[in-house]
């Protein structure tokens, strides 16, 4: 079945109590910040039901596109210690969950 905008909107409304993001999941595992998501309920829809540090409870559309193109099942975070040089050629995720436009955001959430 082909997903429509209405279907996606309904899915989002149904899952309003769970963390869901449309495109980019972000990952703060290797950043000194108070914003973390390496604990439940994050990751509950991943195979194995474990929290990965991504700000989502499962895969997001960009993950499915990357898998379909034969790139990777999920796009790795740019600060992932397991990242290899070849991963840079395939694509990495530069997102950071909880980031904001206001310069005050970094002053509040970044631990120095």
Backbone as a printed PyTorch tensor [residue, N CA C, xyz], in Angstrom:
tensor([[[ 0.8380, -1.1810,  0.0000],
         [ 0.0000,  0.0000,  0.0000],
         [ 0.8790,  1.2390,  0.0000]],

        [[ 0.4430,  2.2260, -0.7380],
         [ 1.2000,  3.4710, -0.8400],
         [ 0.8310,  4.3830,  0.3160]],

        [[ 1.8270,  4.8940,  1.0230],
         [ 1.5860,  5.7970,  2.1540],
         [ 1.2790,  7.1900,  1.6340]],

        [[ 0.2790,  7.7940,  2.2010],
         [-0.0700,  9.1630,  1.8300],
         [ 0.2760, 10.0950,  2.9800]],

        [[ 0.1910, 11.3890,  2.7030],
         [ 0.4580, 12.3820,  3.7480],
         [-0.5020, 12.1720,  4.9130]],

        [[-1.7840, 11.8570,  4.6150],
         [-2.7720, 11.6340,  5.6740],
         [-2.4080, 10.4220,  6.5210]],

        [[-1.9170,  9.3630,  5.8800],
         [-1.5160,  8.1660,  6.6200],
         [-0.3880,  8.5020,  7.5860]],

        [[ 0.6130,  9.2460,  7.1090],
         [ 1.7310,  9.6220,  7.9690],
         [ 1.2710, 10.5110,  9.1120]],

        [[ 0.3340, 11.4200,  8.8200],
         [-0.1720, 12.3040,  9.8650],
         [-0.9170, 11.4880, 10.9170]],

        [[-1.7420, 10.5280, 10.4870],
         [-2.4800,  9.6950, 11.4390],
         [-1.5120,  8.8790, 12.2810]],

        [[-0.4920,  8.3080, 11.6760],
         [ 0.4990,  7.5130, 12.4040],
         [ 1.1770,  8.3740, 13.4660]],

        [[ 1.5050,  9.6020, 13.1000],
         [ 2.1460, 10.5100, 14.0510],
         [ 1.2150, 10.8230, 15.2070]],

        [[-0.0580, 11.0480, 14.8970],
         [-1.0190, 11.3630, 15.9540],
         [-1.2250, 10.1730, 16.8820]],

        [[-1.2670,  8.9670, 16.3280],
         [-1.4600,  7.7670, 17.1390],
         [-0.2750,  7.5560, 18.0670]],

        [[ 0.9180,  7.8200, 17.5700],
         [ 2.1350,  7.6040, 18.3460],
         [ 2.6140,  8.8590, 19.0610]],

        [[ 1.7120,  9.7880, 19.3060],
         [ 2.1160, 11.0800, 19.8810],
         [ 2.8540, 10.9220, 21.2060]],

        [[ 2.5940,  9.8430, 21.9480],
         [ 3.2490,  9.6460, 23.2350],
         [ 4.6500,  9.0750, 23.1290]],

        [[ 5.0370,  8.6190, 21.9300],
         [ 6.3620,  8.0370, 21.7350],
         [ 7.2370,  9.0050, 20.9520]],

        [[ 8.5340,  9.0000, 21.1900],
         [ 9.4170,  9.8880, 20.4300],
         [ 9.5290,  9.4350, 18.9820]],

        [[ 9.1140, 10.2630, 18.0510],
         [ 9.1880,  9.9660, 16.6230],
         [ 9.7010, 11.1920, 15.8990]],

        [[10.5780, 11.0030, 14.9620],
         [11.0390, 12.0900, 14.1280],
         [10.8670, 11.6790, 12.6830]],

        [[10.6150, 12.6380, 11.8220],
         [10.3030, 12.3340, 10.4350],
         [11.5270, 11.9980,  9.5890]],

        [[12.6140, 12.6980,  9.7380],
         [13.7210, 12.5150,  8.8130],
         [15.0450, 12.2570,  9.5040]],

        [[15.3750, 13.0250, 10.4960],
         [16.7120, 12.9730, 11.0650],
         [16.6440, 12.6280, 12.5420]],

        [[17.4000, 11.6440, 12.9570],
         [17.2690, 11.1520, 14.3310],
         [18.2220, 11.7970, 15.3350]],

        [[19.3250, 12.3290, 14.8850],
         [20.2870, 12.9230, 15.8150],
         [20.9020, 11.8810, 16.7410]],

        [[21.9990, 12.2070, 17.3630],
         [22.6770, 11.2960, 18.2690],
         [23.6730, 12.1070, 19.0840]],

        [[23.5440, 12.0570, 20.3890],
         [24.4340, 12.8220, 21.2650],
         [25.3210, 11.9240, 22.1240]],

        [[25.4680, 10.6630, 21.7660],
         [26.2270,  9.7300, 22.6040],
         [27.6340, 10.2100, 22.9230]],

        [[28.2840, 10.8470, 21.9870],
         [29.6760, 11.2470, 22.1930],
         [29.8380, 12.7540, 22.3460]],

        [[28.7730, 13.4000, 22.7810],
         [28.8150, 14.8330, 23.0750],
         [28.6160, 15.0280, 24.5690]],

        [[29.2620, 16.0220, 25.1280],
         [29.0810, 16.3460, 26.5450],
         [27.8670, 17.2610, 26.6610]],

        [[26.7030, 16.6410, 26.8520],
         [25.4480, 17.3760, 26.9300],
         [24.4980, 16.6730, 27.8880]],

        [[23.5330, 17.4130, 28.3880],
         [22.5140, 16.8020, 29.2410],
         [21.4240, 16.1490, 28.4070]],

        [[21.3990, 16.4080, 27.0950],
         [20.3900, 15.8340, 26.2080],
         [20.8640, 14.4820, 25.6990]],

        [[20.3300, 13.4180, 26.2580],
         [20.6920, 12.0510, 25.8710],
         [19.4230, 11.2410, 25.6250]],

        [[19.5650, 10.1890, 24.8460],
         [18.4260,  9.2910, 24.6330],
         [18.9080,  7.8540, 24.4720]],

        [[19.8850,  7.4730, 25.2550],
         [20.4030,  6.1010, 25.2100],
         [19.7800,  5.2600, 26.3220]],

        [[18.4630,  5.4140, 26.4630],
         [17.6830,  4.6860, 27.4650],
         [16.2620,  4.5270, 26.9280]],

        [[15.4680,  3.5590, 27.4580],
         [14.0820,  3.3850, 27.0070],
         [13.2580,  4.6360, 27.2820]],

        [[12.2740,  4.9570, 26.4600],
         [11.6700,  4.1480, 25.4070],
         [12.3730,  4.2480, 24.0650]],

        [[13.4410,  5.0470, 23.9590],
         [14.1360,  5.1600, 22.6830],
         [14.6650,  3.7950, 22.2670]],

        [[14.5060,  3.4750, 20.9880],
         [14.9850,  2.2120, 20.4540],
         [14.0150,  1.0620, 20.5650]],

        [[12.8420,  1.2700, 21.1430],
         [11.9130,  0.1580, 21.3710],
         [11.4400, -0.5070, 20.0810]],

        [[11.5160,  0.1780, 18.9470],
         [11.1010, -0.4230, 17.6860],
         [12.2750, -0.9120, 16.8460]],

        [[13.5060, -0.7880, 17.3510],
         [14.6570, -1.3600, 16.6640],
         [14.6620, -2.8640, 16.8970]],

        [[15.2630, -3.5920, 15.9550],
         [15.4190, -5.0220, 16.1570],
         [16.2760, -5.2250, 17.4020]],

        [[15.8260, -6.0210, 18.3230],
         [16.5270, -6.2190, 19.5810],
         [16.0510, -5.2820, 20.6730]],

        [[15.2370, -4.2940, 20.3050],
         [14.6140, -3.3490, 21.2470],
         [15.6120, -2.6950, 22.1930]],

        [[16.6850, -2.1240, 21.6440],
         [17.6740, -1.4710, 22.5030],
         [17.8330, -0.0040, 22.1030]],

        [[18.1370,  0.8090, 23.0780],
         [18.3510,  2.2370, 22.8310],
         [19.7250,  2.4400, 22.2050]],

        [[19.7670,  3.1760, 21.1170],
         [21.0140,  3.3850, 20.3830],
         [21.6170,  4.7620, 20.6060]],

        [[20.8650,  5.6460, 21.2380],
         [21.3140,  7.0240, 21.3820],
         [20.7080,  7.9320, 20.3290]],

        [[19.9740,  7.3420, 19.3870],
         [19.2900,  8.1360, 18.3650],
         [17.9850,  8.6620, 18.9460]],

        [[17.6090,  9.8600, 18.5970],
         [16.3950, 10.4740, 19.1120],
         [15.1800,  9.9740, 18.3460]],

        [[14.9690,  8.6740, 18.3780],
         [13.8300,  8.0140, 17.7490],
         [13.7180,  6.6310, 18.3590]],

        [[12.5390,  6.0230, 18.2580],
         [12.3970,  4.6830, 18.8170],
         [12.5090,  3.6060, 17.7480]],

        [[12.8560,  3.9850, 16.5540],
         [13.0200,  3.0390, 15.4590],
         [13.7290,  3.7010, 14.2950]],

        [[13.5940,  3.0960, 13.1250],
         [14.2320,  3.6550, 11.9340],
         [13.3810,  4.7950, 11.3800]],

        [[14.0260,  5.7410, 10.7170],
         [13.3490,  6.8920, 10.1190],
         [13.4690,  6.7900,  8.5950]],

        [[12.6900,  7.5810,  7.8450],
         [12.6970,  7.4600,  6.3800],
         [14.0820,  7.4790,  5.7420]],

        [[14.9830,  8.3050,  6.2320],
         [16.3250,  8.3430,  5.6320],
         [17.0550,  7.0070,  5.7990]],

        [[16.7530,  6.2670,  6.8610],
         [17.3470,  4.9370,  7.0480],
         [16.8540,  3.9720,  5.9730]],

        [[15.5580,  4.0210,  5.6720],
         [14.9910,  3.1270,  4.6630],
         [15.5320,  3.4560,  3.2710]],

        [[15.6890,  4.7400,  2.9790],
         [16.2570,  5.1500,  1.6910],
         [17.6960,  4.6510,  1.5850]],

        [[18.4800,  4.8440,  2.6270],
         [19.8770,  4.3930,  2.6230],
         [19.9630,  2.8800,  2.4420]],

        [[19.0780,  2.1480,  3.1080],
         [19.0920,  0.6880,  2.9630],
         [18.7140,  0.2890,  1.5380]],

        [[17.6960,  0.9280,  0.9960],
         [17.2360,  0.6090, -0.3580],
         [18.3360,  0.8780, -1.3920]],

        [[19.1300,  1.9090, -1.1550],
         [20.2300,  2.2380, -2.0600],
         [21.4700,  1.3810, -1.8070]],

        [[21.3950,  0.5060, -0.8070],
         [22.5160, -0.3750, -0.5060],
         [23.6340,  0.3010,  0.2700]],

        [[23.3220,  1.4190,  0.9180],
         [24.3440,  2.1620,  1.6610],
         [24.5320,  1.5780,  3.0560]],

        [[23.4800,  1.5390,  3.8370],
         [23.5340,  1.0080,  5.2010],
         [22.1150,  0.8710,  5.7270]],

        [[21.9440,  0.0150,  6.7280],
         [20.6170, -0.1350,  7.3390],
         [20.2540,  1.1100,  8.1490]],

        [[21.2230,  1.7070,  8.8030],
         [21.0560,  2.9980,  9.4780],
         [22.2980,  3.8350,  9.1850]],

        [[22.1110,  5.1390,  9.1650],
         [23.2250,  6.0510,  8.8930],
         [23.9620,  6.3180, 10.2070]],

        [[25.2720,  6.0950, 10.2620],
         [26.0090,  6.2820, 11.5210],
         [26.2100,  7.7560, 11.8820]],

        [[26.3170,  8.0030, 13.1680],
         [26.5950,  9.3560, 13.6630],
         [28.0490,  9.7170, 13.3710]],

        [[28.3030, 10.9820, 13.0970],
         [29.6620, 11.3970, 12.7290],
         [30.6600, 11.2690, 13.8680]],

        [[30.2130, 11.2260, 15.1150],
         [31.1340, 11.0470, 16.2430],
         [31.1910,  9.5990, 16.7360]],

        [[30.6060,  8.6790, 15.9940],
         [30.6240,  7.2690, 16.3750],
         [32.0680,  6.7690, 16.3710]],

        [[32.5690,  6.2510, 17.5060],
         [33.9630,  5.7900, 17.5500],
         [34.2390,  4.6190, 16.6090]],

        [[33.2000,  3.9000, 16.1880],
         [33.3870,  2.7740, 15.2730],
         [33.4070,  3.2210, 13.8090]],

        [[33.2360,  4.5050, 13.5620],
         [33.1980,  5.0490, 12.2030],
         [34.5350,  4.8360, 11.5060]],

        [[34.4640,  4.4200, 10.2660],
         [35.6660,  4.1970,  9.4630],
         [35.6750,  5.2090,  8.3130]],

        [[36.8350,  5.4530,  7.7390],
         [36.9680,  6.4080,  6.6420],
         [36.0170,  6.1400,  5.4900]],

        [[35.8000,  4.8610,  5.1680],
         [34.9050,  4.5150,  4.0590],
         [33.4660,  4.9380,  4.3410]],

        [[33.0950,  5.0330,  5.6330],
         [31.7450,  5.4660,  5.9860],
         [31.4980,  6.9080,  5.5560]],

        [[32.5440,  7.7240,  5.5760],
         [32.4120,  9.1200,  5.1570],
         [31.9850,  9.2160,  3.7010]],

        [[32.4120,  8.2630,  2.8910],
         [32.0640,  8.2710,  1.4770],
         [30.6220,  7.8470,  1.2440]],

        [[30.0510,  7.0930,  2.1700],
         [28.6730,  6.6150,  2.0330],
         [27.6680,  7.5710,  2.6540]],

        [[28.0890,  8.3100,  3.6540],
         [27.1880,  9.2440,  4.3180],
         [27.1510,  9.0120,  5.8100]],

        [[27.1380, 10.0980,  6.5530],
         [27.0460, 10.0370,  8.0050],
         [26.0410, 11.0740,  8.4790]],

        [[25.5830, 10.9160,  9.6950],
         [24.5530, 11.7740, 10.2620],
         [25.2080, 12.8350, 11.1450]],

        [[25.0280, 14.0920, 10.7730],
         [25.5940, 15.2030, 11.5410],
         [24.5930, 15.7960, 12.5230]],

        [[23.4090, 15.2150, 12.6250],
         [22.3630, 15.7770, 13.4820],
         [22.7140, 15.6240, 14.9570]],

        [[22.2060, 16.5490, 15.7370],
         [22.3480, 16.4880, 17.1840],
         [20.9820, 16.7440, 17.7880]],

        [[20.4520, 15.7800, 18.5050],
         [19.1350, 15.9470, 19.1140],
         [19.1230, 17.0900, 20.1080]],

        [[18.0690, 17.8910, 20.0520],
         [17.9310, 18.9950, 20.9890],
         [18.6570, 20.2510, 20.5750]],

        [[19.2280, 20.2510, 19.3680],
         [19.9200, 21.4600, 18.9230],
         [18.9020, 22.5550, 18.6400]],

        [[19.3370, 23.7850, 18.6800],
         [18.4220, 24.8960, 18.4610],
         [19.0910, 26.0560, 17.7640]],

        [[18.2820, 27.0000, 17.3300],
         [18.7950, 28.1960, 16.6500],
         [19.2950, 29.2420, 17.6380]],

        [[18.7220, 29.2480, 18.8100],
         [19.0570, 30.2510, 19.8140],
         [20.4250, 29.9270, 20.4210]],

        [[21.3760, 30.8600, 20.4170],
         [22.6950, 30.6040, 21.0000],
         [22.6250, 30.1810, 22.4720]],

        [[21.5520, 30.5330, 23.1450],
         [21.3830, 30.1650, 24.5460],
         [21.2410, 28.6460, 24.7170]],

        [[20.7140, 27.9630, 23.6900],
         [20.5280, 26.5080, 23.7690],
         [21.8330, 25.8160, 24.1380]],

        [[22.9020, 26.1180, 23.4350],
         [24.1970, 25.4770, 23.7070],
         [24.7090, 25.8150, 25.1010]],

        [[24.4370, 27.0150, 25.5640],
         [24.9010, 27.4070, 26.8990],
         [24.1770, 26.6340, 27.9920]],

        [[22.9540, 26.2130, 27.7020],
         [22.1530, 25.4930, 28.6970],
         [22.4460, 23.9970, 28.6860]],

        [[22.5630, 23.3850, 27.4970],
         [22.6140, 21.9240, 27.4070],
         [24.0060, 21.3270, 27.2360]],

        [[25.0010, 22.1070, 26.8480],
         [26.3490, 21.5720, 26.6460],
         [27.1170, 21.6280, 27.9570]],

        [[27.6990, 20.4960, 28.3330],
         [28.5110, 20.4290, 29.5520],
         [29.9510, 20.7510, 29.1990]],

        [[30.5430, 21.6860, 29.8900],
         [31.9380, 22.0200, 29.5710],
         [32.8290, 21.8340, 30.7720]]])
